[in-house]
Amino acid sequence: MLLYIFTLTLLVMASGPMATTAISKILSPGIPSGTVVTTTRALQPDLWAYSMAKGGGKNSAQVDKHHLTNLFLGLAAPTPGEARAAVQTLRQLRLTARVPVFLNARQDPENPHAQLVGQVQDLRGKSDVSLGETIEGFIAAGEDPAWREAWAQHRRGLEISLCVEPASAQITTYTSDGVHQDYYQMPGEDLPFSWNAKVREVRRSRRVTILTHDVITVASALWSDTLARRALMDNPSLLPEAVPNAEARTENGQAAIPTAAQPSRGYSPEGHSKAGS
């Protein structure tokens, strides 16, 4: 019984408060930890992990991948008080365009950094993929070791740019052969690089929040712990393997968080998340 309680203690890393701490660390200094805490409170009780039980530990509600996605979308709001509205708006954005940008070193050897913009794929009215589902997919996929290995071999970075006004998002994937950009908008909107959109862009400022691959990696580790805890509760026979697996996930989660000696690739080293106008 003592071993069972000890195992559950190891697996509560994915509780609401612990997840808030982990996300705050990886977002700092771009987004202050106080903003993250206040945003999670604004999202409770239905959009963030919440439990009516007193105390912490095993009584704490566990975070799901949709909770983590809600937090990221809520942080795009100008203030924590507007986080709930931001989640409801940004979650329903649809994939409207895909733009590949290839490195053009073969055609211009003297300028290896030259880029060649590929054909724009207009996906308006053709895709049912929502922004919320896409981010949840990244979090779930990051829990898969095979997916992480494939990412390490073929991709160099990830940026998720979120904007509440106008409601839009851009997911940029950096690979060894170029950059791939996916645009998400509300139905009926002009493509962001169209003439009409550019004219409106000049007339107003935009507040953009950028999340990187390292932020998604931490979210995936939290989601992995939630899955492990559920599996243990459903099947106590897994108990002998639970403790070493939990310790390994803790070590992997710490190693996944970049330090000053291990800068991330594919984006500016100014911070893992930033908000600006």
N, C-alpha and C positions, 0 to 999 in steps of 0.2 A: 504494500500500500504506500509506503514511503517513497519507493522508487517511482511509482505511478504518479504521485503528486509532484515529485522532482521533475519528471519528464514533462508534465503539463506546464510547469514553471518555465522550462526551457522554450516551450513553444508559444508563449504569450507575446513574443516580439511583435506579432501582427495585431495586437490590440489597438484600439483607437489612439490612446495616449502615446504608446510606443511608436506607432506609425507616424504620428504627428512629429515626434522628436526626430525620427530618421529622415523624414521628408524635409524638415526644417534645416537639418545639417547640410543636406546635399543642395538645397536651394540657396543657402547663405553664400555670399553676402548679397546676391541679387535681390532676394526677397527676404525681409526681416522675419525672424522666427515668430515674433509677436503677431505679424500679419497672418502667418500660417495657422497659428492657434486660434486667432479670432475668426478666421474663415471657417475652420472646422466647427466651431460653436454655432456660427450662423447657418451652417448646413444641417445641423441636427434638428430633429431626430431622424428624418427620413432620407436625407441625402448623404449622411456620414454615419459611421459606426456609432451606435448609441445603445446603452443598456440601462434599464431601470434598477438593476441590482446594485446594492451598495458595495463599496470597496472595489479593489482592482483585481489583478491576477486573473484567475479562471472566471471571475464574474464579469470581466471586461468584454465588451462586444468586439468580435473579430472583424477586421476590415476585409471587404470583398474588392474585386477589381473594379467594380462600378463605383465604390466609395472613393478609391484612389483617383479614378477618372474625374469624378465630380469635384474633388479637391483641386485638381489641376485646372479644370475649367473655371472653377470659382475664383481662383487666384488671378484670372485674367480681368476680373472686375476692377473698376477704379477704387472701390472701397469694399471691405468685407460685408458691409450691409447690403451690397448689390450682388453678392456672390450667388444667391439662389436664382435670381433672374438670369445671371450670366450662364449658369449651368443649363437652365431650361432652354435658353436661346442657342448656345453653342452646340449642345448635344445633337440637335436636329439638323445641323448643317449637312449638306450633301456634297459628295465629290462631283465637281463640275468641270475640272480640266486637269490634264496631266501633261507636263512639259519636260522632256529630257534635254539636258545640256551636256554635250559630249566634249571631252578634251580633244583638241584638234592637232596634236603634235605630229601626226603622220603627214598631214597636209601642209604644215608649216613648221619644219624642223627647227628653224631659227627662233621660233616663239613657242616653246613647249607648253606654255600656259594659255595659249589661245583656245577659245571655246567656240563650239558650233551648236547653235540652238536647233534642236530637232523639231519635228512637226508637232504642233499643238493638237492634242486630242480633246475635242469638245465633247464632254460627257454630260452636258445638261440634259436632263430628262432621260438619260440612258443608264444611270447608276442609282441604286438604292442604298449605297454604302454611306452611313452617317459618320460624323466625326467621333461621336461617343463610342460607336462600335469599333472604329479604327484604333483608337487609343486603348480600349480594353483588349483588343487583339494584340497590340504590342506588348502589353503587360503580361498577358497569358503566354504569349510565345516566348518571352524572355525567361520563363520558368523552365523551358525545355532545353536541356544541355545541347542537343543536336542543333537547335536553332541558334543558340549562342555561339557555337563553334562555327557555323556557317556565316554568321554575322561577322565574326572576328576575321575570317578569311577573305570575305568579299566586300565588306562595307567598312567605311571609315568614320562615319558619324551620322547623327540624326538631329534635326532641329524641328520642333513643333511650335510654330508662331501662332498665337491666339489674339484675336482682336474682337472686342464686344461691339464697338461702334466705328465703322460699320461691321456687322456680324460676319466674320470671315476667319479663315485659318489656312495656313500653308504648312505642309509637311515636306521637308527637304531631306533627302537621303543622299549622303556622300558615298560614292563607290570608287573603286580603283580606276574606272573608265569615265567618270564624270559625275554629274549631279542630276538627280531626278526630283521634280517638284510636283506635288499634288495640291490642288486648290479646292477648298471647301467653302460653299456659300449657301445663302438662302435661295430657294427656288425662284426663278424669274429674274435674278440679278445678272447684270452684264459681267462678262469675264473680267477679272481684275486688271488685265493688261490691255483691255480694249480702250478705244479713244474716249468713250463716255465715262468709263471708270477713272481714267487718268485725269480728266477734267474735274470730276468731283473730288479726287484726291488732293488736288492743288488747293481747293477751297476749304479744306478742313484738316485738322490734325488727327493723328491716330495714335492710340496707346496700344502698344504691342508687348505681349509677354511671351518670352521664348523659353521653352523647355528643351533640354538636351537628352542624348541617349543615356547619360549617366543617371539622370533623374528617373527615367523609365526602368533602368537596371535595378535601382533601389526599390522601386514599386514592385517589380517582378519578384524580388527576394521576399518582400512582405507577403505577397500573394502566395508564394511557395510555402511559407510558414503556415498560412491559414489552411491551405490544402493538407499539409502534413498533420496539423492538429485535428482536422475533421476526420482524416483517415484513421488516426489513433482512437478517436472517440467511437468511430463506427466498428473498428476491428482491433480490440485490445491485444490480439495475438501479435500485433506489430510492435509491441512494447520493447522486446529485446533489441530491436534495431532503431528505436526512436531516439535514444539518447545520443549515440554517435552521429546519426544523421542530422540531428538538431545542431550539434556542435559544428559539424561540417558546414551547414548552411550559415551559421553565424560567422564562421571564418570567411566563407565565400562572400557574404554580404559586406563584411568589412573590407575585403580586398577589392570589391567592385567599386567602392567609393574612391575616386581619384584623389591624390594628394599633390602637394606642390612638386614632389619628385616624379610624379606620374601624370603629366598633363594629358588631357584628352585631345583627340585629333579631330579635325574636320570643322572646327568653329573657333571663334575668338576665345582666348584663355582668360577673358575678363571675369567670367563667372559662369556657373552652370545654368543660371536662369537670370533673366533681366527684364525689367519693365521700363519702357520709355515712350516718349511721345514722338 
